[in-house]
Amino acid sequence: MERQTLLNAPYISTVASSAHLPRRTLLRGLGVTLALPALECMTPVFTATAEQPPPRRMLIIANNLGLLPKYFFPTGQGRDYGLSPYLAALADLREDFTVFSGLSHPGVAGAHSTDNCFLTAAPGAFRASFRNSISLDQFAAARIRQATRFPTLNLGVNVTKAVRSLSWTRDGVLLPAEDNATALYQKMFLRGDAASIQRQLHRLDNRGSILDTLLVETKRLRGRISQADKSRLDQYLTSVREVEERLQTARDWELRPKPTAAQPAPTNINDNKLLFEKFDLMLAMSQLAFETDSTRIITLMVDAFRTPVFRLRGRESTTESYHNLSHHGQNEEKLQQLEAADRQHMAVLHKLLRNLAQRTESGQRLLDHTMVLYGSNLGDANIHDTSNLPIILAGGGFRHGQHLVFSHDNNTPLCNLFVSMLQRLGVEVDAFASSTGTIGGLEIA
């Protein structure tokens, strides 16, 4: 079955004259037509009123083998910087993104294992005793009211589910990434029959019963433990209460209707050699999730480390796996293939940003309310360098069009940028992980 181009599909018709979408409003894309049901629990994104401004969103993309630094970082700084060979692919969107130099996570080393720390900044990933911390997306989701079916979506391309993820719980537990576009589509839009819904509600109720039992048992312990243990127990009970709230929210959403698919879901791309086709499809699904307000926070890991010999533009394939190419040792043939791959990353990113800029909501561009961060945990994969990371932030209502340069030898924490993003998302915090404040030079438009 031939796949239609999702990014160019007019998913939702803008309705400027009403505070609500008509029930017959349609979603179109990936060869499907969906009818949105009337939901009392939310104001549809594309009909937001002056009293209900469009929601802010965040998409974070990590390529875990990075980019060739000499082709990525621009010359000059400020607003008069010169576009690098890679950034030239984004030239028509220059005023919509900021490129950063001199950012990293202090103390985070350990080569390829640091991809799991890209959104946590937890040091010591290479140690056997390492325990990760909460990731930026989960930190944000825990602090904003859940107004969408999914608090976050954690996606992947060629990702090793049990080993790699951008999303981690407060207790440092990996949240597996969804790498199947068909499954993601079904999760967002297809509703099961009455029996399957009842089974899901039963599972949610059972989990709630288990938590009730745990609360009773742990409260009995309070009179027999030390003050230090009481403090730990209180932290545990707080976590249990948070889980209870999430279970109740999940139950409420399970009772609400999903859009009904009139045609089959998109065909998933199973061949890991089709890296950029899979990347493009997952970004298309991300845009669809934002446009239907299924979620407002998305993470996406492109697991180049697991990618075998893969197809480049023009249908020629690389001679080696992505990982082997990244350790190029200045071999000219490998460098040429890496440069071609990096340019395809920029082309796919450009397509996403262009489409977000072309879509409107409440008379404004979708991009203006959507922060898109593209970056990597490695500054130079050839030598496993985790400093001077390649970072681009686009959209979100910031005053872009600049190259912000920080010390090459004494990097500024990347988490400073994360704090600025959290605040823009509406999270009232002034610190996250290794941050020392907000990022300098990045202003609201």
N, C-alpha and C positions, 0 to 999 in steps of 0.2 A: 504494500500500500504506500502510495507516495505521500510524504509528509508535507503539509502546508507550512508556510512560514508564519510562525506564531507571533514574532515580534512586530510584524507589520499589520496584524489583524486588528480591526476596530472592536475591541472587546466589549466596551460598554458605551452606549449612546449617552452623551451628556444631556441632562435635563435641567435647563436653567430656570424654568418657570415654577418648579415645584420643589418642596422640601423632601420629597420621597420619589424613589424610582417607581414607575408603573410596573405592575406585575409582569407585563408582557415584554419588558426590556430584555434584550438578548445579549448573550456573550457569543462571540464567534472566534474561532481559531483552532488550529490543529485538526481541522476537519470535523469540528463539533459545533453544535448549536445548543446553548443552554438557556433556560428560562429562569430568571432570578425569582425566588419566592418573596413574598412580603414578610419582612422580619421586623417585629416591634422592638427588638432589643438593640437595634443600631440604626444610625443615620447613614445611608449609603454614601460611599466616598465621593462620588461624582455629583452629588446634589447637596454638598455641605453648604450651610447657610452662614451668614455673618456671625450668628451666635455660636455656630459649630464649625470652626475652621477646618480645613482639610488636615487629616492626621499626619504626623511626621513619621518617617520610616527610615530603616537602616538596612543596607545590604553590604555584607563584608565578604570579599573574595580573596582567598589566599592561594597562590601558586607556590607549592612547597619546594620547588627547585629554583625559584627566583628568575632573574634576568641577567643578561650580560651587562655589568655596570657601565662600561664605557659607552654603550649605545643608549642607555636609559637616562642617566643623569644629564640635565641640561647645563649649558654654560651661562654664566652670569646669575644674578639673583634679583629678587623683587619682581616688578611687573615688566621690566625690560629684558628679561632673560631670553636666551636663544633656545629654541626648541631642539631637543636631541633627535637623533634619527628615529628612535622609537616613538617619542611624543609627537613627531610630525604627523603620525596617523590620527592624532586627536586635534589637529590644528584648527579645524572649523569650530571646535568646542573649547577653544583656549580659555575663554572667559568663564567657563563652567567647571574648571577643576584647578586644584593647587597641587603642585608636586613638592615633595619634601626631601631634603638631604640631611644626613646627620642624626637620624632617629634609630633607636634600637631598644631592646629590653636589657637593662643592666643585669649582669650576672647570668643571663640566659645563654648557655652554651650546650653543646652536645650534638652538633651536626643535625642529621635528619630528624632526630627525636624532638627538635625544637618546634616542629610544625604544630604539635599538640599544645604548645605554650604560646602560640601567636596571639591568642585572645585572653590568656591568663597571666602572662609575664612571670610564671612561676620558675624560679631558678633550679638548676640541678637535674634537668630532665635525663641526663645520662647516668645518674646514680641508680643503683639497684633499689634503694630505699625511697626513691622519688615518689612524691604524692602531689598530684596537680591541684590547682585551686579553681575557683569559679571563673568561667569565661565571661567576657564582656556582654554577650547576648543574654546569658542567663541572669547576670547581675542586673541588667536593664529590665528584663521581663519581670523580675521579682519586685521591682519598684514602681511599676506603672500598672494602672488598672487594665485588666484584660478585657478588651472590647472586641476582640476577634476570636474566631473559633480556635486558632492556634496561637499561643503566646509567642512562639518562635518556630521557624522551620530551619532544620539543620540538614544541608544538602551536600552531596559529594559527586565528584567525577573520577571514576576509576579508583575510588577510595577503598582502602582496606578497613572494613567496618569495625572489626574488633580491635584494631590497633591505632587508627588515626581518626581524629575528629577535631573540629574547631570548638565544639560545644562540650562544656564540662560542668558538672553540678558543683554546688557549694562544698560538697565533701570530696571533690576531685574525682568523680566517677565519670567515665566517658559516656557521652550520649551518641549512639551510632548515627551516622549520616545516611540519609535516604539518597540512593544513587539511581533509582529506577523512576523514570519520568511517568510511566504508565501508573505505577503504584501511587506516586505522588498525586497524580490527577484524580485517581479514584478516591484517595484520602480526602481531597479537597471538595470534590463535587458529587461523588456517587453515594447514594444512600442505600443501605441494605434493606432487605425485606423485614417484616415485622418480627419474625423469629430471631434474626441476627441482631436486630436492635435490642430486643429483650435480653439476649445473651450478653451483649456488651453492657447493658445496664446492670445485669446481675453481677458481672465481673467487677464493675465499679462499686456496687453495693458491698460485695464481699471484701474488697480492699478496705472500704470504710469500716466494716465490722472488725477487721484485724487491727486497724488503727485504734478503734475504741477500746479493744482489749489491752493494747499496749499502753494506752493512757492510764487505764485503771491500775495496771500492774506497776507502772513506773511511779505513780503517785504513792503507792504503798511503801516504796523504798525511801521516801524523803525522811522519815523519822529515824532511819537506821544508818544514814551515811554522813560523811564529813561535809563541811561547808564547801570545800573544793569540788567534791563530787556532786553536791547540790547544784553548783553553778553549771557543771557539765550536763547534769540532768535537765536543767532549765533550757539549755541550748538545744538539747535533744527534743524536748517537748515543743519548743518553738518550731523546730523543723517538722514535727508531726502535725502541728496545727496548720502549717503552710501546705503540707501535702493534703490534709483534709479539705482545705479551701479549694485546692486545684481539682481534687476529685469531684467536689460539688459542682464546680464550674464545668468540668468535663461532662458531668451528668446532665446539666442544664443544656449544654450545646448538643448533646446526643438526642435530646428531645425536640430540638429545633430542626426544621427541614433544610436540606441541602439543595442546591440547584440540581435539576434533573437532566441528565445527558441524553440527547436525542440520537446521538451517533457514538461510535466507539471512541475510546480514549486514544491518545497518541501511541504510536508504536515505539517502544523503547529501543534505544540503540545499545546492543549488548557487546559489540566488538570494541575492546579497549584500544584497538589501533585507531579508532575514529575519535581521537581525543577532542579535537576542536568541534566536531559535530555534536558530541555529547555536551561539551561546555556551552555551546550556543543554545542547545535545547534546554539545559537546566537554567540558563539565564532567562530564556523565554518563559519558562514555568515560574520563575521568580517574579517576573513582571506581571504575569497573570495573577499570581497570588496577591500582589500589591493592588492591582486594579480591581479585584473583587473583594478587597479588604479581608482576605482570609487570614492574613497575618501582617504585622508591621515590622518584624525583625527577621532577617534571613542571614544565615551564614552558608558559605559555599567553599569547600576545599577542592582544589584541583590537585589530585594526587599524582603528580608527575613522577614521583619516586616509583610508583607501581606501574607506570605506563610502559608497555613494551615498545618494540619498533612501531612507529606510528606514522600516519599519513600527513604529509605536508600539503600546502596548497599546490594545485596542479596535479594532484593525485600521485605524485612521487612519494615514496616512503623513505624514512630515515634508515641509515645502515645499522644503527644500534638503538638500544632502549634509551629512554629519556635520561635515566640516571647515568648511564655510561657516557652519554653525550655531555652531561653536565660536568663530568670530570675530564675535561677536554685536554688538559695539559698543554694548551696552546696549539693543539693539532688543528691545522687549517680546515680540514674537511669537517671535523666536528664543530668547529666554530661557525662555519657557514650554515650548517644544519640548525644549530642552536639559534643563530640570528633569525633564520626563517621561522622557527617556532615562536620566538619572542614576538616577532612582527605579527604573527597570527593571534597571539594573545591580545595585542593592542587592537587588532582589527575586530575581534569579537567584543572587546570592551567598548570600542567606538560604536558598534552597532547597538549595544544596549543603551549607552548614554544618549545616542541620537534618538532612539525610540522613546525614551523617557522624556526627552526634551520636546518631542513632537506631540505627545499626549497632553491633554489639558484636563484640569479639574477646577471647578469654580473660577474659570477664566485664567488660571495660572498653569504653568507647566508642571507635570508630574515630577520632573527632575528637581524642581525647586523645593519640594517637600520630601525628597528621598536622598539621603546620604548614601553614596556608593564609595566604599573604600576598597582599593585594589592594592595588594602588597604581597610580601613574602617574609618568611622567617629567616631566610638566608640572604645576606648581602652579596656573597660570591660563593656559589655552590662548589666551584672548582677546588676551593681550599677550605670548605666548611666554615666560612666566615659568617658570623651572626651579627656583625655590626653594619652600620650604614645601609639600612634596609631600603629597598625601593618601595616608596609609598606614594600613592595618588589618592586624593579625596575629591570627589566630584559632587555637585548638587547640594541639596540640603539647605539652601538659603544663605550660604556663606558668600562673602565677597572674594571670589576666586581670581583667576588670571595671574597667578604669581608662582614664583619658586622661593620657598622658605628654606633658608640654609642655616643649619646648626653645626656645631663643631664636629669635624670629621674624626678627631682624635678623642674627644670626650663627648660622646653622643648624648643628646637629650632623650629622656625616656619616651618611647612611643606611647606609653600610657597617658602622657599629657594630652596628646591628641585624642585619646579615648575619652578623657574627662570632658573635653570640649564637645565631643560628639554626644556623650551622655546628656550633658546639659541642653544641647540643642534638641535632643529627643524628648526633653521634659523631665529628666531625672534630676532631682535636686541633690547633687553631691558635689564635693570639691576634691575628691580623691578616688583613685582606683588603682589597686595593686602597687606598682612601683612609681606612680606619678609623683611629681613635685609641684603640681599645679595644672593649669590649663596650658595649651600650646600658644606660644607667642606669635603674634602676627596674623592670626586667623580671626577675622571679624565677621559679624553678621551683616548681610547685605542691607 
